[in-house]
């Protein structure tokens, strides 16, 4: 009976892995959202049935995909997403702290992606961690079409310079982009896998505290200070590009965390004020998209990390 149940789960896991990747390949608009859940089947199966069975399922998925796609894509899918999902599932069996699981999962996800990127660079000569800036510029200029060159005066030249600056900035923040993607990927996969496991009769192995109670560690301030120092040291020094990149990525990461902390504070006070949950979620989702509001949230986050505004506001007046 147990062997039959394991075999059934193995078939379901294999079918789900094939379906997700094929759907992402055939529907480009769905590719990015589906990439966030690619590791889910491996993570859940590894947690419930063991890492070796999950890896065997992933190998079969890759062999099936070889019949439909060039070899590069199944290999990338297996090592980037399936292996990371399997390892995160194995870690979830041993780690009890939800924060520890999230941190370990992000490290595993990043390690798999960097390893695949380095292997791909050696085999194909294409380094996705350092894409060709000139090629990216040509693509963006081509998307602008003839309207770009119809701009009056020096408008076209200025627009091209803006595109060049944007491309260089995107390349500089590539590590930050990978960190953000891996964090969201692990968060979504752990949450969904835990919920599915609970629906199947098990105990949830991952959950998040109420958003209004989120509080990040104070040592994030160190990343902000180091990022600022790197930025100042490398200013006007092309030979210190690596220092500048470290500073830019640390600043971007710390600012993002401060915004999250500030939004948690705002959510807490909106909840205490009795605002409907739907309205709170809408405000939290759209506030960071407005540049002034993002800056305000970051400042609130910094202040809260230093002074714990929620705790102070909860104190009864003397």
C-alpha positions as CSV (number, residue, x, y, z in Angstrom):
1,X,0.0,0.0,0.0
2,X,2.8,2.4,0.9
3,X,4.7,1.5,-2.2
4,X,1.6,2.2,-4.3
5,X,1.2,5.6,-2.7
6,X,4.8,6.5,-3.3
7,X,4.6,5.4,-7.0
8,X,1.4,7.5,-7.4
9,X,3.1,10.6,-5.9
10,X,6.1,10.0,-8.1
11,X,4.0,10.0,-11.2
12,X,2.1,13.1,-10.2
13,X,5.3,14.9,-9.4
14,X,6.9,13.9,-12.7
15,X,3.8,15.0,-14.6
16,X,3.6,18.3,-12.8
17,X,7.2,19.1,-13.5
18,X,6.7,18.4,-17.2
19,X,3.5,20.4,-17.4
20,X,5.0,23.5,-15.7
21,X,8.1,23.7,-17.9
22,X,6.3,23.0,-21.1
23,X,3.6,25.6,-20.2
24,X,6.3,28.2,-19.5
25,X,8.1,27.4,-22.8
26,X,4.9,27.6,-24.9
27,X,3.4,30.7,-23.3
28,X,6.1,33.4,-22.9
29,X,3.8,35.7,-20.9
30,X,3.5,32.9,-18.3
31,X,7.2,32.1,-18.2
32,X,8.2,34.4,-15.4
33,X,5.3,33.6,-13.1
34,X,5.7,29.9,-13.7
35,X,9.4,30.1,-13.0
36,X,8.6,31.0,-9.4
37,X,6.8,27.7,-9.0
38,X,9.1,25.4,-11.1
39,X,10.8,24.0,-7.9
40,X,7.4,23.2,-6.2
41,X,6.9,19.6,-7.3
42,X,10.5,18.7,-6.4
43,X,10.3,20.5,-3.1
44,X,7.1,18.9,-2.0
45,X,8.1,15.4,-3.2
46,X,11.5,15.6,-1.6
47,X,10.0,16.7,1.8
48,X,7.4,13.9,1.7
49,X,9.2,11.1,0.1
50,X,12.9,11.8,0.2
51,X,15.5,13.5,-1.9
52,X,16.6,10.5,-3.9
53,X,13.1,9.8,-5.2
54,X,12.7,13.5,-6.1
55,X,15.9,13.4,-8.1
56,X,14.9,10.3,-9.9
57,X,11.6,12.0,-10.9
58,X,13.6,15.1,-12.1
59,X,15.8,12.9,-14.3
60,X,12.7,11.4,-15.9
61,X,11.3,14.8,-16.4
62,X,14.5,15.9,-18.1
63,X,14.5,12.9,-20.4
64,X,10.9,13.6,-21.4
65,X,11.7,17.2,-22.1
66,X,14.6,16.1,-24.3
67,X,12.0,14.7,-26.7
68,X,10.4,18.2,-27.1
69,X,13.2,20.7,-26.6
70,X,16.9,21.2,-27.3
71,X,19.2,19.6,-24.6
72,X,20.2,22.9,-23.0
73,X,16.7,23.7,-21.7
74,X,16.0,20.4,-19.9
75,X,19.5,20.5,-18.4
76,X,19.0,24.1,-17.2
77,X,15.6,23.2,-15.7
78,X,17.0,20.2,-13.9
79,X,20.0,21.9,-12.3
80,X,18.5,25.3,-11.8
81,X,15.1,24.5,-10.4
82,X,14.7,20.8,-9.8
83,X,17.9,20.3,-7.8
84,X,17.3,23.4,-5.8
85,X,13.7,22.3,-5.0
86,X,15.0,18.9,-3.9
87,X,17.6,20.3,-1.6
88,X,15.2,22.8,-0.1
89,X,12.7,20.0,0.6
90,X,15.5,18.0,2.3
91,X,16.5,21.0,4.4
92,X,12.8,21.5,5.4
93,X,12.8,18.0,6.9
94,X,15.7,19.0,9.2
95,X,15.1,22.8,9.9
96,X,12.4,23.9,12.3
97,X,12.7,27.7,12.2
98,X,10.8,29.2,9.3
99,X,13.3,32.1,9.0
100,X,16.2,29.6,8.9
101,X,14.4,27.6,6.2
102,X,13.9,30.7,4.1
103,X,17.5,31.8,4.4
104,X,18.9,28.4,3.6
105,X,16.5,28.1,0.7
106,X,17.6,31.4,-0.8
107,X,21.3,30.4,-0.4
108,X,20.6,27.0,-2.2
109,X,18.6,28.7,-5.0
110,X,21.3,31.3,-5.6
111,X,24.1,28.7,-5.6
112,X,22.3,26.5,-8.2
113,X,21.6,29.5,-10.4
114,X,25.2,30.8,-10.2
115,X,26.6,27.3,-10.8
116,X,24.4,26.9,-13.9
117,X,25.3,30.3,-15.2
118,X,29.1,29.6,-14.8
119,X,28.7,26.2,-16.5
120,X,26.7,27.8,-19.3
121,X,29.3,30.5,-19.8
122,X,32.1,27.9,-20.2
123,X,30.1,25.7,-22.6
124,X,28.5,28.4,-24.7
125,X,30.5,31.6,-24.1
126,X,27.3,33.4,-23.0
127,X,27.5,34.7,-19.5
128,X,24.0,35.6,-18.3
129,X,25.4,37.2,-15.2
130,X,27.3,39.7,-17.4
131,X,25.2,40.1,-20.5
132,X,26.4,42.0,-23.6
133,X,25.6,45.6,-23.0
134,X,25.9,46.6,-26.7
135,X,23.4,43.8,-27.7
136,X,21.0,44.9,-25.0
137,X,21.3,48.5,-26.3
138,X,20.6,47.5,-29.9
139,X,17.5,45.6,-28.8
140,X,16.1,48.5,-26.8
141,X,16.8,51.0,-29.5
142,X,15.2,48.7,-32.1
143,X,12.1,48.5,-29.8
144,X,12.0,52.3,-29.9
145,X,11.6,52.1,-33.7
146,X,11.5,55.1,-36.0
147,X,9.9,57.2,-33.3
148,X,13.2,57.5,-31.6
149,X,14.9,59.2,-34.6
150,X,11.9,61.5,-35.2
151,X,12.6,63.3,-31.9
152,X,13.6,67.0,-32.4
153,X,17.0,68.4,-31.9
154,X,19.3,66.3,-29.8
155,X,16.4,64.3,-28.4
156,X,17.4,61.1,-30.1
157,X,21.0,61.3,-28.9
158,X,19.8,62.0,-25.3
159,X,17.4,59.1,-25.5
160,X,20.1,56.8,-26.6
161,X,22.3,57.9,-23.8
162,X,19.5,57.2,-21.3
163,X,19.1,53.7,-22.8
164,X,22.9,53.2,-22.4
165,X,22.8,54.3,-18.8
166,X,19.8,52.1,-18.0
167,X,21.5,49.1,-19.6
168,X,24.7,49.6,-17.6
169,X,22.6,50.1,-14.4
170,X,20.7,46.9,-15.1
171,X,23.9,44.9,-15.6
172,X,25.4,46.4,-12.4
173,X,22.4,45.3,-10.4
174,X,22.3,41.7,-11.8
175,X,23.3,40.1,-8.5
176,X,20.5,42.1,-6.7
177,X,18.0,41.0,-9.3
178,X,19.0,37.3,-8.8
179,X,18.7,37.7,-5.1
180,X,15.2,39.2,-5.3
181,X,14.0,36.5,-7.8
182,X,15.5,33.7,-5.6
183,X,13.9,35.2,-2.5
184,X,10.4,35.4,-4.0
185,X,10.8,32.0,-5.6
186,X,11.7,30.3,-2.3
187,X,9.0,32.2,-0.4
188,X,6.3,31.2,-2.9
189,X,7.5,27.5,-3.3
190,X,7.8,27.0,0.5
191,X,4.4,28.5,1.1
192,X,2.6,26.6,-1.6
193,X,4.3,23.3,-0.9
194,X,3.5,23.7,2.8
195,X,-0.2,24.4,2.1
196,X,-0.4,21.4,-0.3
197,X,1.2,19.2,2.3
198,X,-1.3,20.4,4.9
199,X,-4.2,19.7,2.5
200,X,-2.8,16.2,2.1
201,X,-3.1,15.6,5.9
202,X,0.3,16.7,7.1
203,X,1.5,19.4,9.4
204,X,2.5,22.7,7.7
205,X,6.3,23.1,7.6
206,X,6.4,26.8,6.6
207,X,4.3,29.8,7.4
208,X,4.7,33.5,7.7
209,X,3.9,35.7,10.7
210,X,1.3,38.4,10.2
211,X,2.7,41.1,7.9
212,X,2.1,43.8,10.5
213,X,4.5,42.1,12.9
214,X,7.4,41.7,10.5
215,X,10.7,43.0,12.0
216,X,14.1,42.7,10.3
217,X,17.4,42.5,12.2
218,X,19.3,45.7,12.9
219,X,22.5,44.5,11.2
220,X,20.8,45.5,7.9
221,X,22.1,49.0,8.8
222,X,25.6,47.6,8.3
223,X,24.8,46.8,4.6
224,X,23.5,50.3,4.1
225,X,26.7,51.9,5.6
226,X,29.0,49.6,3.6
227,X,27.1,50.3,0.4
228,X,27.4,54.0,1.0
229,X,31.1,53.8,1.7
230,X,31.7,51.7,-1.5
231,X,29.7,54.2,-3.5
232,X,31.8,57.2,-2.1
233,X,35.1,55.4,-2.6
234,X,34.3,54.3,-6.2
235,X,32.8,57.7,-7.3
236,X,34.6,58.8,-10.5
237,X,36.9,55.8,-10.4
238,X,36.3,53.5,-13.4
239,X,39.0,51.2,-12.2
240,X,37.0,50.4,-9.1
241,X,33.9,49.1,-10.9
242,X,33.7,46.0,-8.7
243,X,33.6,48.2,-5.6
244,X,31.0,50.3,-7.2
245,X,28.9,47.2,-8.1
246,X,29.1,45.9,-4.5
247,X,28.0,49.2,-3.2
248,X,25.1,49.5,-5.6
249,X,23.8,46.0,-4.9
250,X,24.2,46.5,-1.1
251,X,22.3,49.8,-1.3
252,X,19.6,48.3,-3.4
253,X,19.1,45.3,-1.1
254,X,19.1,47.4,2.1
255,X,16.7,49.9,0.6
256,X,14.3,47.1,-0.4
257,X,14.4,45.6,3.1
258,X,13.8,49.1,4.7
259,X,10.8,49.5,2.4
260,X,9.4,46.2,3.5
261,X,10.0,47.1,7.2
262,X,8.3,50.5,6.6
263,X,5.3,48.8,4.9
264,X,5.0,46.4,7.8
265,X,4.8,49.4,10.2
266,X,2.2,51.1,8.0
267,X,0.2,47.9,7.8
268,X,0.2,47.5,11.6
269,X,-1.1,51.0,12.1
270,X,-3.7,50.6,9.4
271,X,-4.9,47.4,11.0
272,X,-5.1,49.1,14.4
273,X,-7.1,52.0,12.7
274,X,-9.6,49.4,11.5
275,X,-9.0,49.8,7.7
276,X,-10.5,46.8,5.7
277,X,-8.0,44.1,4.9
278,X,-8.5,44.5,1.2
279,X,-7.7,48.2,1.3
280,X,-4.6,47.5,3.4
281,X,-3.3,45.0,0.9
282,X,-3.9,47.4,-2.0
283,X,-2.0,50.2,-0.3
284,X,0.9,47.9,0.6
285,X,1.2,46.6,-2.9
286,X,1.0,49.9,-4.7
287,X,2.8,52.3,-2.3
288,X,6.4,51.1,-3.3
289,X,5.5,51.8,-7.0
290,X,5.3,55.5,-6.3
291,X,8.8,56.9,-5.9
292,X,8.0,59.4,-3.1
293,X,6.1,56.8,-1.1
294,X,8.9,54.3,-1.5
295,X,11.3,56.7,0.0
296,X,9.0,57.5,2.8
297,X,8.5,53.8,3.6
298,X,12.3,53.3,3.6
299,X,12.8,56.1,6.0
300,X,10.0,54.7,8.3
301,X,11.7,51.3,8.1
302,X,15.1,52.7,9.1
303,X,13.5,54.6,12.1
304,X,11.5,51.5,13.1
305,X,14.6,49.3,13.1
306,X,16.3,51.8,15.4
307,X,13.5,52.7,17.7
308,X,10.8,50.0,17.3
309,X,7.9,52.4,16.6
310,X,5.2,49.7,17.0
311,X,6.4,48.7,20.5
312,X,6.6,52.4,21.6
313,X,3.1,53.1,20.3
314,X,1.7,50.1,22.2
315,X,3.0,51.5,25.5
316,X,0.3,52.9,27.6
317,X,0.7,56.6,28.4
318,X,1.7,57.3,32.0
